[in-house]
């Protein structure tokens, strides 16, 4: 666990980063990684002096962020998410980018409270804002903002160390992703602690660099499409080259990211 302040932590493991806010109203947790990690996550929370979560927010529907839903519901958690998370958790999904079929989750894993735009929770001395960002990483993303503690959990609208995965088959778009990042930048100042969906704790300066990279590559892809370039020609042109050292070394390879941008912007 990484301590953010006297009652907030980030937990890292094999899935998306978990946010934790502790206090008198019960433990509030953001995302829960993969199903088999439930015991491990609970043990980490107890080690911090907490308990199993009373409130659990899903930033979006993907299994590396919602896999523990069923486990933590059994432990007493109330699950909260955007309405499209419930829609996608409750029906079979196809993740085209990976060619994988994701069967519907059991009902115990579906969010019990959903919202369409924004929701505010008043817990543990915080006014916690859940802000829906449209068609970003998916069609059901929420930013989780703690104004008092000056912390933002961005879910997978922010991959701190790699090119982002945009789930086009789940309603994700590069332009929506850029708008989501701009929304976070609007809320953030130089002291804001930013929890990415994947990667290390971050800050406004790093997030600006990420936004600028996304804008540049989106614009380049739009230009290439206007010029009727094929995806092979676009890859040969190395549109991402100056960013590859910073963002192209992880699991999302430059060519795969170009494939995603091409699929999204050629629609």
C-alpha positions as CSV (number, residue, x, y, z in Angstrom):
1,X,0.0,0.0,0.0
2,X,1.1,3.6,-0.7
3,X,0.0,6.2,1.8
4,X,-1.5,9.3,0.3
5,X,-2.6,11.0,3.5
6,X,-3.7,10.0,7.0
7,X,-6.8,8.1,5.7
8,X,-6.2,7.5,2.0
9,X,-4.1,4.8,0.3
10,X,-3.4,3.3,-3.1
11,X,-3.1,-0.5,-3.3
12,X,-1.3,-2.0,-6.3
13,X,-1.5,-5.6,-7.5
14,X,-2.1,-7.6,-10.6
15,X,-5.1,-5.5,-11.8
16,X,-6.1,-1.8,-11.8
17,X,-4.9,0.4,-9.0
18,X,-7.2,0.4,-5.9
19,X,-8.1,3.6,-4.0
20,X,-8.9,3.4,-0.3
21,X,-10.5,6.1,1.9
22,X,-10.9,5.1,5.6
23,X,-13.0,6.8,8.3
24,X,-15.9,6.7,10.7
25,X,-18.5,5.9,8.0
26,X,-16.7,2.8,6.9
27,X,-14.1,1.9,4.4
28,X,-14.7,3.3,0.9
29,X,-12.8,1.5,-1.9
30,X,-12.3,2.2,-5.6
31,X,-12.0,-0.9,-7.9
32,X,-11.2,-4.4,-6.8
33,X,-8.9,-6.1,-9.3
34,X,-9.4,-9.8,-10.2
35,X,-11.7,-12.3,-8.4
36,X,-9.0,-14.6,-7.0
37,X,-7.4,-11.6,-5.2
38,X,-10.3,-11.0,-2.8
39,X,-8.6,-12.5,0.3
40,X,-5.3,-10.8,-0.4
41,X,-7.0,-7.4,-0.8
42,X,-9.0,-7.9,2.4
43,X,-5.9,-8.8,4.3
44,X,-4.1,-5.7,3.0
45,X,-7.1,-3.5,4.2
46,X,-7.1,-5.1,7.6
47,X,-3.3,-4.5,7.8
48,X,-4.0,-0.8,7.2
49,X,-6.4,-0.9,10.2
50,X,-9.5,-1.2,8.0
51,X,-12.1,-3.8,7.3
52,X,-13.7,-5.1,4.2
53,X,-15.2,-2.2,2.2
54,X,-18.6,-0.9,3.1
55,X,-18.7,1.1,-0.2
56,X,-17.2,0.0,-3.4
57,X,-17.0,2.1,-6.6
58,X,-16.2,0.6,-10.0
59,X,-14.5,3.1,-12.3
60,X,-15.7,1.0,-15.3
61,X,-16.7,-2.5,-16.2
62,X,-13.5,-4.3,-17.1
63,X,-12.6,-7.5,-15.0
64,X,-9.2,-6.2,-13.8
65,X,-11.2,-3.5,-11.9
66,X,-14.5,-5.3,-11.1
67,X,-13.4,-8.9,-10.7
68,X,-13.7,-8.8,-6.9
69,X,-17.3,-7.4,-6.9
70,X,-19.0,-10.7,-6.0
71,X,-16.4,-11.4,-3.2
72,X,-16.8,-7.9,-1.6
73,X,-20.6,-7.9,-2.0
74,X,-20.6,-11.1,0.2
75,X,-18.4,-9.2,2.6
76,X,-21.0,-6.5,2.9
77,X,-20.0,-3.9,0.2
78,X,-22.5,-1.7,-1.5
79,X,-21.4,-1.4,-5.1
80,X,-21.8,1.9,-7.0
81,X,-21.0,2.6,-10.6
82,X,-22.2,4.3,-13.8
83,X,-25.3,2.7,-15.3
84,X,-23.4,1.4,-18.3
85,X,-21.2,-0.7,-15.9
86,X,-24.3,-2.5,-14.7
87,X,-25.4,-2.9,-18.3
88,X,-22.1,-4.4,-19.4
89,X,-21.6,-6.6,-16.3
90,X,-25.1,-8.1,-16.7
91,X,-24.8,-9.0,-20.4
92,X,-22.2,-10.9,-22.5
93,X,-19.5,-8.6,-23.9
94,X,-17.1,-8.9,-26.8
95,X,-13.8,-7.2,-26.4
96,X,-12.8,-6.9,-30.1
97,X,-9.3,-5.6,-29.6
98,X,-8.4,-8.9,-27.8
99,X,-10.9,-11.0,-29.7
100,X,-12.3,-12.2,-26.4
101,X,-15.8,-12.9,-25.3
102,X,-16.6,-11.9,-21.8
103,X,-19.7,-13.7,-20.4
104,X,-22.1,-11.8,-18.2
105,X,-21.2,-11.7,-14.5
106,X,-23.4,-13.2,-11.9
107,X,-26.0,-10.8,-10.4
108,X,-24.0,-10.5,-7.2
109,X,-21.3,-8.7,-9.1
110,X,-23.5,-6.0,-10.6
111,X,-23.6,-2.5,-9.1
112,X,-26.5,-2.0,-6.7
113,X,-26.5,1.8,-7.1
114,X,-26.0,3.4,-10.5
115,X,-26.0,6.9,-11.8
116,X,-26.2,8.5,-15.2
117,X,-24.1,11.7,-14.9
118,X,-22.6,12.5,-11.5
119,X,-23.1,11.4,-7.9
120,X,-21.8,12.8,-4.6
121,X,-21.1,10.7,-1.5
122,X,-20.5,12.4,1.8
123,X,-18.4,9.9,3.7
124,X,-15.4,9.9,6.1
125,X,-15.3,13.7,6.1
126,X,-15.0,13.9,2.3
127,X,-17.4,15.0,-0.4
128,X,-16.6,12.3,-2.9
129,X,-17.6,13.3,-6.5
130,X,-18.2,10.5,-9.0
131,X,-18.0,12.2,-12.4
132,X,-19.1,10.3,-15.5
133,X,-16.9,11.0,-18.5
134,X,-18.5,10.1,-21.8
135,X,-17.1,7.6,-24.3
136,X,-13.5,7.7,-22.9
137,X,-11.9,4.4,-22.1
138,X,-15.4,2.8,-22.3
139,X,-18.9,4.2,-22.2
140,X,-19.1,3.9,-18.4
141,X,-16.1,5.6,-16.9
142,X,-16.2,7.6,-13.7
143,X,-13.5,9.9,-12.3
144,X,-13.5,9.8,-8.5
145,X,-12.6,13.2,-7.0
146,X,-11.9,14.0,-3.3
147,X,-11.8,17.8,-3.2
148,X,-10.8,18.0,0.5
149,X,-7.9,15.6,0.2
150,X,-7.1,16.8,-3.3
151,X,-7.0,13.3,-4.8
152,X,-8.4,12.1,-8.1
153,X,-8.7,8.4,-9.1
154,X,-8.9,8.3,-12.9
155,X,-9.5,4.6,-13.5
156,X,-8.4,3.6,-17.0
157,X,-8.8,7.1,-18.5
158,X,-5.2,7.4,-17.3
159,X,-2.4,4.8,-18.0
160,X,0.5,6.4,-16.3
161,X,3.3,4.4,-18.0
162,X,1.9,3.1,-21.3
163,X,-0.2,4.1,-24.2
164,X,-3.8,3.7,-23.1
165,X,-6.1,0.9,-24.1
166,X,-9.2,2.4,-25.6
167,X,-12.0,-0.2,-25.6
168,X,-13.7,0.8,-28.9
169,X,-16.1,-2.1,-28.7
170,X,-17.3,-0.8,-25.3
171,X,-17.9,2.7,-26.6
172,X,-14.4,4.1,-25.9
173,X,-13.0,6.9,-28.2
174,X,-9.8,8.9,-28.3
175,X,-11.6,12.2,-28.3
176,X,-13.7,11.3,-25.3
177,X,-10.5,10.1,-23.5
178,X,-8.9,13.5,-24.2
179,X,-12.0,15.2,-22.8
180,X,-11.9,13.0,-19.7
181,X,-8.2,13.9,-19.1
182,X,-9.0,17.6,-19.6
183,X,-11.8,17.3,-17.0
184,X,-9.3,15.9,-14.5
185,X,-6.8,18.6,-15.3
186,X,-9.5,21.2,-14.8
187,X,-10.1,19.8,-11.2
188,X,-6.4,19.4,-10.4
189,X,-3.8,21.8,-9.2
190,X,0.0,21.3,-8.7
191,X,-0.6,19.6,-5.3
192,X,-3.3,17.1,-6.5
193,X,-2.4,13.4,-6.1
194,X,-3.6,11.5,-9.2
195,X,-4.2,7.8,-9.0
196,X,-4.1,6.2,-12.5
197,X,-5.9,3.0,-13.5
198,X,-2.4,1.5,-14.1
199,X,1.0,2.8,-13.2
200,X,2.5,4.9,-10.3
201,X,1.0,7.7,-8.3
202,X,1.0,10.7,-10.5
203,X,0.5,14.5,-10.7
204,X,-0.8,17.3,-12.9
205,X,2.5,17.8,-14.8
206,X,2.7,14.1,-15.9
207,X,-1.0,14.2,-16.8
208,X,-0.5,17.2,-19.0
209,X,2.3,15.4,-20.9
210,X,-0.1,12.4,-21.3
211,X,-2.9,14.6,-22.6
212,X,-0.5,16.4,-25.1
213,X,0.7,13.0,-26.4
214,X,-3.0,11.8,-26.9
215,X,-3.9,15.1,-28.7
216,X,-0.9,14.9,-31.0
217,X,-1.4,11.3,-32.0
218,X,-5.2,11.8,-32.5
219,X,-4.5,14.7,-34.8
220,X,-1.8,12.8,-36.7
221,X,-4.1,9.9,-37.2
222,X,-6.9,12.2,-38.4
223,X,-4.5,13.8,-40.9
224,X,-3.3,10.3,-42.1
225,X,-6.9,9.2,-42.6
226,X,-7.7,12.4,-44.6
227,X,-4.7,11.5,-46.8
228,X,-6.3,8.1,-47.3
229,X,-3.3,6.3,-45.9
230,X,-3.8,2.6,-45.1
231,X,-3.0,1.2,-41.6
232,X,0.2,-0.4,-43.0
233,X,1.3,3.0,-44.4
234,X,0.5,4.7,-41.1
235,X,2.5,2.2,-39.1
236,X,5.4,2.5,-41.6
237,X,5.3,6.3,-41.0
238,X,6.0,5.8,-37.3
239,X,3.5,8.4,-36.1
240,X,4.3,7.6,-32.5
241,X,8.2,7.6,-32.7
242,X,9.1,10.4,-30.3
243,X,6.7,9.1,-27.6
244,X,7.7,5.4,-27.8
245,X,10.4,5.6,-25.2
246,X,8.1,7.1,-22.6
247,X,4.8,5.3,-23.4
248,X,5.6,2.5,-25.8
249,X,7.6,0.1,-23.6
250,X,4.7,-1.5,-21.7
251,X,2.1,-4.0,-22.8
252,X,0.4,-1.6,-25.2
253,X,2.8,-1.6,-28.2
254,X,2.9,1.4,-30.5
255,X,1.4,-0.5,-33.5
256,X,-1.4,-1.9,-31.4
257,X,-2.2,1.6,-30.2
258,X,-2.2,2.9,-33.8
259,X,-4.6,0.0,-34.7
260,X,-7.0,1.2,-32.0
261,X,-6.8,4.9,-33.1
262,X,-7.3,3.8,-36.7
263,X,-10.4,1.6,-35.8
264,X,-11.8,4.5,-33.7
265,X,-11.2,7.4,-36.1
266,X,-12.0,5.7,-39.4
267,X,-15.6,4.9,-38.3
